[in-house]
Amino acid sequence: MAIDNEIKDLLNGFGKQLVTDTQKSLKSKQKDQSLNSRLSTSIKPETTFESGGITFKLKMNDYWDAVNSGRSETRNSGDGALRRNLINWIKTRKLKVEISKRKTAKATTLKNKKIKKVYKKQTYEQAVENLAFVIARKIHKEGYEGNHFFDEVINDGRTEKLKEDIAKLIQTEVIIDIQQATK
């Protein structure tokens, strides 16, 4: 029973340190250091003790893999889920959206004042949707490179050290199986 408590303490310490290091790695990859992203705050450790063994899970928002590994180009734009997510992202970041230079130049060449006024007038919602469309189109055409915030942390030798520490406690060989569960 004392060994179980020592293993629990060891895994809890491992989980806390893994969360801290993963959050630091993610923050160091962000361009705006002042942002505390939803992904960073969603990182939580979970340890489950069962009769057959111990399961340790590091839980994060489901898009962590796209941030970590990136995304390749796609053939079609899909169902618009990416655009909806981008609209939410733009609004939460309170990004400044403006009428494009091309549209402004086009509006100046128009002769009819009524059409010109309608053409220049754009609501915030329309501007956000236009920006989301352009970003989604670029992602579908070119994809984007991941920042490997998690890969760098998990592959730094900490799992081997954990394996050795648990093996010392229980005095048998330990197998650590790392699986990445994505939707």
C-alpha positions as CSV (number, residue, x, y, z in Angstrom):
1,M,0.0,0.0,0.0
2,A,2.9,2.4,0.7
3,I,4.3,1.7,-2.8
4,D,0.9,2.6,-4.3
5,N,1.0,6.0,-2.5
6,E,4.6,6.6,-3.6
7,I,3.6,5.8,-7.2
8,K,0.6,8.1,-7.0
9,D,2.8,10.9,-5.6
10,L,5.4,10.2,-8.4
11,L,2.7,10.3,-11.1
12,N,1.1,13.4,-9.7
13,G,4.4,15.2,-9.6
14,F,5.1,14.0,-13.2
15,G,1.7,15.3,-14.3
16,K,2.1,18.7,-12.7
17,Q,5.6,19.1,-14.2
18,L,4.3,17.9,-17.6
19,V,1.5,20.4,-17.5
20,T,3.8,23.3,-16.5
21,D,6.4,22.4,-19.2
22,T,3.8,21.9,-21.9
23,Q,2.2,25.3,-21.1
24,K,5.6,27.0,-21.1
25,S,6.4,25.4,-24.4
26,L,3.1,26.5,-25.9
27,K,3.5,30.0,-24.6
28,S,7.0,30.3,-26.0
29,K,5.7,29.4,-29.4
30,Q,3.1,32.1,-29.4
31,K,3.8,35.4,-31.1
32,D,1.9,37.4,-28.6
33,Q,3.4,36.4,-25.2
34,S,0.6,38.1,-23.3
35,L,-2.0,35.7,-24.5
36,N,-3.2,32.9,-22.3
37,S,-4.7,30.6,-24.9
38,R,-7.7,28.3,-24.3
39,L,-5.4,25.4,-25.3
40,S,-2.9,26.3,-22.6
41,T,-5.6,26.5,-19.9
42,S,-7.2,23.3,-21.0
43,I,-4.1,21.1,-20.2
44,K,-4.9,18.9,-17.3
45,P,-3.4,15.6,-16.0
46,E,-5.6,12.6,-15.1
47,T,-4.3,9.5,-13.3
48,T,-6.5,6.4,-13.0
49,F,-5.5,3.4,-10.9
50,E,-7.1,0.1,-11.9
51,S,-6.6,-3.5,-11.0
52,G,-4.8,-4.1,-14.3
53,G,-2.5,-1.1,-14.1
54,I,-2.2,2.6,-14.0
55,T,-3.4,5.0,-16.7
56,F,-2.1,8.5,-17.0
57,K,-3.8,10.9,-19.4
58,L,-2.8,14.4,-20.3
59,K,-6.1,16.1,-21.5
60,M,-6.2,19.1,-23.7
61,N,-8.7,20.7,-26.1
62,D,-9.2,18.5,-29.1
63,Y,-7.4,20.8,-31.6
64,W,-4.1,20.4,-29.8
65,D,-2.9,18.0,-32.5
66,A,-3.4,20.6,-35.3
67,V,-1.4,23.1,-33.3
68,N,1.3,20.6,-32.5
69,S,1.6,18.8,-35.9
70,G,0.2,21.4,-38.3
71,R,-2.2,20.8,-41.1
72,S,-1.7,19.8,-44.7
73,E,-3.6,21.3,-47.6
74,T,-7.0,19.9,-48.5
75,R,-8.8,19.5,-51.8
76,N,-12.1,21.2,-50.7
77,S,-13.2,23.5,-48.0
78,G,-15.5,21.0,-46.3
79,D,-18.6,21.9,-44.3
80,G,-17.4,25.3,-43.1
81,A,-16.4,24.2,-39.6
82,L,-13.0,25.8,-40.1
83,R,-14.6,29.1,-41.1
84,R,-16.9,29.0,-38.0
85,N,-14.0,28.3,-35.8
86,L,-12.0,31.1,-37.4
87,I,-14.9,33.5,-36.9
88,N,-14.9,32.7,-33.2
89,W,-11.1,33.0,-33.0
90,I,-11.2,36.5,-34.7
91,K,-13.9,37.7,-32.3
92,T,-12.3,36.4,-29.2
93,R,-9.0,38.0,-30.1
94,K,-10.8,41.2,-31.0
95,L,-8.8,41.5,-34.2
96,K,-9.2,44.7,-36.2
97,V,-10.9,44.0,-39.5
98,E,-11.1,46.5,-42.3
99,I,-12.3,46.8,-45.9
100,S,-9.7,45.4,-48.2
101,K,-7.6,47.8,-50.3
102,R,-9.0,46.3,-53.5
103,K,-12.6,46.9,-52.4
104,T,-11.8,50.4,-51.4
105,A,-10.1,51.1,-54.7
106,K,-13.1,49.6,-56.6
107,A,-15.5,51.8,-54.6
108,T,-13.6,54.9,-55.6
109,T,-14.0,54.1,-59.3
110,L,-17.8,53.8,-59.1
111,K,-19.8,56.7,-60.4
112,N,-23.2,56.0,-58.8
113,K,-23.2,57.4,-55.3
114,K,-25.8,55.0,-53.9
115,I,-24.0,51.9,-55.2
116,K,-20.7,53.4,-54.0
117,K,-22.0,54.0,-50.5
118,V,-23.4,50.4,-50.3
119,Y,-20.2,49.0,-51.6
120,K,-18.1,50.8,-49.1
121,K,-20.4,50.1,-46.1
122,Q,-19.5,46.9,-44.4
123,T,-20.6,45.7,-41.0
124,Y,-18.2,44.2,-38.5
125,E,-19.9,40.8,-39.0
126,Q,-19.4,40.9,-42.7
127,A,-15.7,42.0,-42.3
128,V,-15.1,39.1,-39.8
129,E,-16.7,36.6,-42.2
130,N,-14.7,37.9,-45.1
131,L,-11.5,37.6,-43.1
132,A,-12.4,34.1,-41.9
133,F,-13.1,33.1,-45.5
134,V,-9.7,34.4,-46.7
135,I,-7.8,32.6,-43.9
136,A,-9.7,29.4,-44.4
137,R,-9.0,29.5,-48.1
138,K,-5.3,29.9,-47.5
139,I,-5.3,27.1,-45.0
140,H,-7.1,24.8,-47.5
141,K,-4.6,25.7,-50.2
142,E,-1.4,25.6,-48.3
143,G,-2.0,24.2,-44.9
144,Y,0.2,25.3,-42.0
145,E,3.2,24.1,-40.1
146,G,2.8,22.9,-36.5
147,N,4.8,24.4,-33.7
148,H,5.6,21.0,-32.0
149,F,5.0,22.4,-28.5
150,F,4.1,18.9,-27.1
151,D,6.6,16.8,-29.1
152,E,9.5,18.8,-27.6
153,V,8.3,18.3,-24.1
154,I,7.3,14.6,-24.2
155,N,10.4,13.6,-26.1
156,D,13.0,15.2,-23.8
157,G,13.6,12.0,-21.8
158,R,11.1,12.5,-19.0
159,T,9.2,9.3,-19.8
160,E,12.3,7.2,-19.6
161,K,13.1,8.8,-16.2
162,L,9.5,8.1,-15.0
163,K,9.9,4.5,-16.1
164,E,13.1,4.1,-14.2
165,D,11.7,5.7,-11.0
166,I,8.6,3.5,-11.0
167,A,10.7,0.4,-11.8
168,K,12.9,1.2,-8.7
169,L,9.7,1.5,-6.5
170,I,8.1,-1.7,-7.6
171,Q,11.4,-3.6,-8.4
172,T,10.1,-4.9,-11.7
173,E,10.2,-3.9,-15.3
174,V,7.8,-1.2,-16.3
175,I,6.3,-0.6,-19.8
176,I,5.2,2.9,-20.7
177,D,3.0,3.0,-23.7
178,I,2.4,6.5,-25.1
179,Q,-0.6,6.9,-27.3
180,Q,-2.0,10.0,-28.9
181,A,-5.7,9.9,-28.9
182,T,-7.4,12.3,-31.3
183,K,-10.9,12.6,-32.6
